[in-house]
Amino acid sequence: MTDTAFYEPLGDGRFRATRATVGPWSPRLQHAGPPSALLAHVLERLAPRPGARIARLSVEILGPVEVGEMRLTAAVERPGRRVQLLSARAEVGGREALRAAAWQILAEPGRSPAAGIREPAPPLPPPQPQAFFPGLPPFPYGEALEWRFTEGHFGQPGPATVWTRCRIPLVAGEPLSGLTRLVTMVDSANGVSWELPLGKYTFVPVDLNVVVQREPEGEWVGMAAVTTVEPDGVGMVRTRLFDAGGTVGGSLHTLFVAPM
């Protein structure tokens, strides 16, 4: 791993994707995790207010995201004192590749009592060999994170639970936030919990929907992911997201599934 960040800022809303964004399927294409996290990064800086944070982020994946220069724009779609709707778009080569919407909510300690189940996180395992999909070489995005599984593995079908840590920043010179740590990781939920043979089927996420009930803390975040696929080629991935303090939220992916 030689890249020092997933993206280099170029100014005027432009970023250059480094090799660290490359996923397992083509050296020309980014894994959707880093560009989705880049949208979250831009949205967090769009309309910062004391106590306000993004509680839900939805990303529509409009097509393959090529490695190269990206242009991001963002806007406040629905302003409000306590609740705001934000939006952002990412263009690559003049084509809109990703579109995001986010609800920013003012969080006020003591506004409501705590309620509901607080599910604890699994223990963080010791370091593990960083092995990825069987039959495929290691890929830069995978190597840019550290992975520690408590259930399942990249090479094993079925549900998986994994802790992750970003080895590099999302944007050079910028600290990672709890939200960007989560989003960088969570687009890999369908990859860690795959159910159909990797060489025979494609299962492509067309969106990402993340709800964050509290701000993640610490450099380690994790997910417990489960994939289901229907006979008509539509699937879903659902996750529980956690940090050392327990559950922080959850996510859903919609999958397009077809023979290779």
Phi and psi in degrees as a GROMACS rama.xvg file:
@    title "Ramachandran Plot"
@    xaxis  label "Phi"
@    yaxis  label "Psi"
@TYPE xy
-108.673  -22.3716  THR-2
-70.3417  143.6  ASP-3
-96.6789  -5.01907  THR-4
-163.802  161.717  ALA-5
-72.1579  -33.1048  PHE-6
-137.219  147.485  TYR-7
-108.535  124.911  GLU-8
-72.8439  136.415  PRO-9
-112.748  -5.06232  LEU-10
89.4786  159.441  GLY-11
56.4514  37.5901  ASP-12
74.9559  13.3453  GLY-13
-106.537  143.284  ARG-14
-138.198  146.967  PHE-15
-107.198  121.386  ARG-16
-73.227  133.129  ALA-17
-90.6667  176.367  THR-18
-62.7104  -22.1481  ARG-19
-62.9222  -18.4616  ALA-20
-81.4785  -9.11464  THR-21
-68.8843  129.846  VAL-22
-89.0295  -169.117  GLY-23
-81.6043  -9.98373  PRO-24
-100.328  -25.3591  TRP-25
-159.333  137.634  SER-26
-70.083  -7.27681  PRO-27
-96.1055  -7.42058  ARG-28
-118.425  140.233  LEU-29
-79.3921  146.202  GLN-30
-65.7011  143.887  HIS-31
-72.4052  -13.4311  ALA-32
-62.3671  -55.2772  GLY-33
-60.7922  -45.7533  PRO-34
-66.3571  -31.7492  PRO-35
-65.1921  -41.2393  SER-36
-66.2234  -32.5981  ALA-37
-65.6166  -37.7341  LEU-38
-60.7202  -44.2126  LEU-39
-61.4808  -39.9763  ALA-40
-58.7786  -46.3455  HIS-41
-67.2669  -40.3765  VAL-42
-66.2503  -38.1169  LEU-43
-63.2075  -26.54  GLU-44
-97.3658  -1.38779  ARG-45
-70.9449  -50.8575  LEU-46
-140.171  62.7653  ALA-47
-67.9999  136.856  PRO-48
-140.563  142.91  ARG-49
-55.3068  126.265  PRO-50
86.406  -14.3145  GLY-51
-88.3402  141.554  ALA-52
-148.048  161.027  ARG-53
-77.7774  121.305  ILE-54
-102.286  -20.6098  ALA-55
-144.571  137.023  ARG-56
-130.258  126.758  LEU-57
-120.14  129.256  SER-58
-121.15  125.914  VAL-59
-96.2297  124.367  GLU-60
-95.6887  104.995  ILE-61
-87.889  -4.28752  LEU-62
163.316  -179.481  GLY-63
-58.7391  144.672  PRO-64
-109.264  105.034  VAL-65
-71.7149  151.652  GLU-66
-74.1772  132.032  VAL-67
153.456  -156.929  GLY-68
-78.6051  138.127  GLU-69
-122.143  146.657  MET-70
-120.222  124.109  ARG-71
-114.182  137.648  LEU-72
-127.924  151.539  THR-73
-145.512  154.743  ALA-74
-152.958  154.919  ALA-75
-88.0371  110.768  VAL-76
-81.1564  -36.9492  GLU-77
-141.454  96.5104  ARG-78
-71.2547  155.72  PRO-79
-170.01  156.276  GLY-80
-73.1116  -37.101  ARG-81
-111.227  -28.1573  ARG-82
-134.125  128.192  VAL-83
-130.776  144.828  GLN-84
-103.26  123.202  LEU-85
-112.558  155.389  LEU-86
-139.791  156.299  SER-87
-151.995  154.109  ALA-88
-135.132  147.825  ARG-89
-123.832  126.493  ALA-90
-110.637  140.965  GLU-91
-130.395  121.061  VAL-92
60.6829  33.7815  GLY-93
79.1912  2.74894  GLY-94
-111.502  135.732  ARG-95
-71.213  119.936  GLU-96
-105.501  -32.1437  ALA-97
-141.501  147.391  LEU-98
-136.776  137.097  ARG-99
-133.132  150.781  ALA-100
-132.296  144.325  ALA-101
-143.263  139.287  ALA-102
-96.0455  120.535  TRP-103
-101.662  122.935  GLN-104
-120.962  137.306  ILE-105
-75.5712  116.87  LEU-106
-97.0565  122.108  ALA-107
-121.704  108.86  GLU-108
-52.9549  132.59  PRO-109
87.9917  -1.2064  GLY-110
-68.3174  -27.2731  ARG-111
-148.304  155.054  SER-112
-74.2695  153.875  PRO-113
-68.031  140.661  ALA-114
-148.563  157.156  ALA-115
91.0933  174.256  GLY-116
-77.3805  134.32  ILE-117
-106.201  93.304  ARG-118
-78.7001  128.466  GLU-119
-73.1005  161.987  PRO-120
-84.1627  151.769  ALA-121
-69.6264  155.185  PRO-122
-60.4978  144.749  PRO-123
-75.3638  119.278  LEU-124
-71.6926  165.303  PRO-125
-68.6966  169.636  PRO-126
-52.6102  145.041  PRO-127
-126.413  156.135  GLN-128
-58.6711  136.276  PRO-129
-92.766  79.4431  GLN-130
-103.964  142.12  ALA-131
-115.85  -147.822  PHE-132
-65.5444  135.003  PHE-133
-64.3183  136.683  PRO-134
85.1072  -5.39916  GLY-135
-118.229  145.097  LEU-136
-71.6052  162.236  PRO-137
-57.2436  152.255  PRO-138
-129.57  150.445  PHE-139
-58.8366  -42.8768  PRO-140
-59.0016  -45.5179  TYR-141
-59.3548  -38.9398  GLY-142
-77.2392  -17.2183  GLU-143
-78.2138  -11.0136  ALA-144
-117.623  151.961  LEU-145
-97.5639  135.46  GLU-146
-119.723  130.128  TRP-147
-133.55  109.045  ARG-148
-88.2716  140.436  PHE-149
-108.125  -15.3493  THR-150
-150.324  137.531  GLU-151
72.6543  -168.511  GLY-152
-174.85  162.775  HIS-153
-55.879  -34.8854  PHE-154
-90.3616  8.087  GLY-155
-127.154  126.85  GLN-156
-71.1539  158.784  PRO-157
107.697  -179.837  GLY-158
-55.9423  149.61  PRO-159
-143.237  146.813  ALA-160
-126.867  128.168  THR-161
-147.255  140.606  VAL-162
-92.8812  145.507  TRP-163
-136.545  156.139  THR-164
-141.467  126.65  ARG-165
-70.7562  128.322  CYS-166
-82.5574  -19.2518  ARG-167
-134.638  160.054  ILE-168
-67.9442  160.71  PRO-169
-70.37  -51.9931  LEU-170
-116.915  130.391  VAL-171
-55.3257  130.12  ALA-172
82.2354  1.49352  GLY-173
-119.831  138.598  GLU-174
-73.0279  149.853  PRO-175
-76.3662  138.078  LEU-176
-94.5319  168.385  SER-177
-58.9398  -41.2865  GLY-178
-64.9266  -45.5129  LEU-179
-68.0857  -31.2126  THR-180
-60.6302  -46.0346  ARG-181
-61.8252  -48.5023  LEU-182
-69.3564  -36.0642  VAL-183
-56.8915  -38.04  THR-184
-80.5852  -44.0723  MET-185
-73.1588  -19.4561  VAL-186
-67.3297  -12.5049  ASP-187
-87.1146  6.88867  SER-188
-58.8788  -40.0117  ALA-189
-71.072  -24.9451  ASN-190
-75.7772  -36.3876  GLY-191
-81.8422  -20.8944  VAL-192
-117.342  31.1855  SER-193
-60.0007  148.262  TRP-194
-117.965  -20.2732  GLU-195
-112.064  151.376  LEU-196
-54.1478  129.865  PRO-197
-62.7122  -36.183  LEU-198
-82.5123  -6.846  GLY-199
-112.798  -21.5985  LYS-200
-132.808  148.948  TYR-201
-106.69  138.566  THR-202
-136.293  94.4777  PHE-203
-101.28  123.863  VAL-204
-72.7003  134.228  PRO-205
-101.943  -8.04844  VAL-206
-157.177  173.391  ASP-207
-146.318  127.069  LEU-208
-128.769  114.293  ASN-209
-120.783  129.048  VAL-210
-112.169  127.474  VAL-211
-116.122  106.764  VAL-212
-81.2206  -22.4146  GLN-213
-148.738  159.024  ARG-214
-68.7381  123.079  GLU-215
-64.0055  146.443  PRO-216
-125.019  145.747  GLU-217
87.6679  168.45  GLY-218
-82.2576  -16.9913  GLU-219
-99.8314  127.943  TRP-220
-131.573  160.61  VAL-221
-146.696  172.535  GLY-222
-147.683  147.418  MET-223
-112.488  111.731  ALA-224
-114.691  140.459  ALA-225
-134.737  130.238  VAL-226
-108.658  137.457  THR-227
-128.321  143.156  THR-228
-132.087  134.075  VAL-229
-94.9594  160.086  GLU-230
-63.3862  -16.1629  PRO-231
-91.3116  8.3573  ASP-232
87.3437  16.1558  GLY-233
-111.842  133.877  VAL-234
-133.063  175.196  GLY-235
-146.137  142.639  MET-236
-121.278  128.345  VAL-237
-121.84  143.632  ARG-238
-134.124  153.542  THR-239
-103.767  129.314  ARG-240
-104.122  140.391  LEU-241
-148.482  161.028  PHE-242
-127.537  -166.432  ASP-243
-61.3001  -24.2234  ALA-244
-86.8493  -1.34125  GLY-245
114.136  -159.107  GLY-246
-60.8313  134.75  THR-247
-115.831  -12.0857  VAL-248
164.195  -155.98  GLY-249
-159.699  170.822  GLY-250
-147.035  158.87  SER-251
-133.338  138.643  LEU-252
-115.649  145.611  HIS-253
-101.474  132.277  THR-254
-112.363  138.011  LEU-255
-95.5415  123.088  PHE-256
-122.106  132.893  VAL-257
-158.465  155.67  ALA-258
-59.6891  149.237  PRO-259
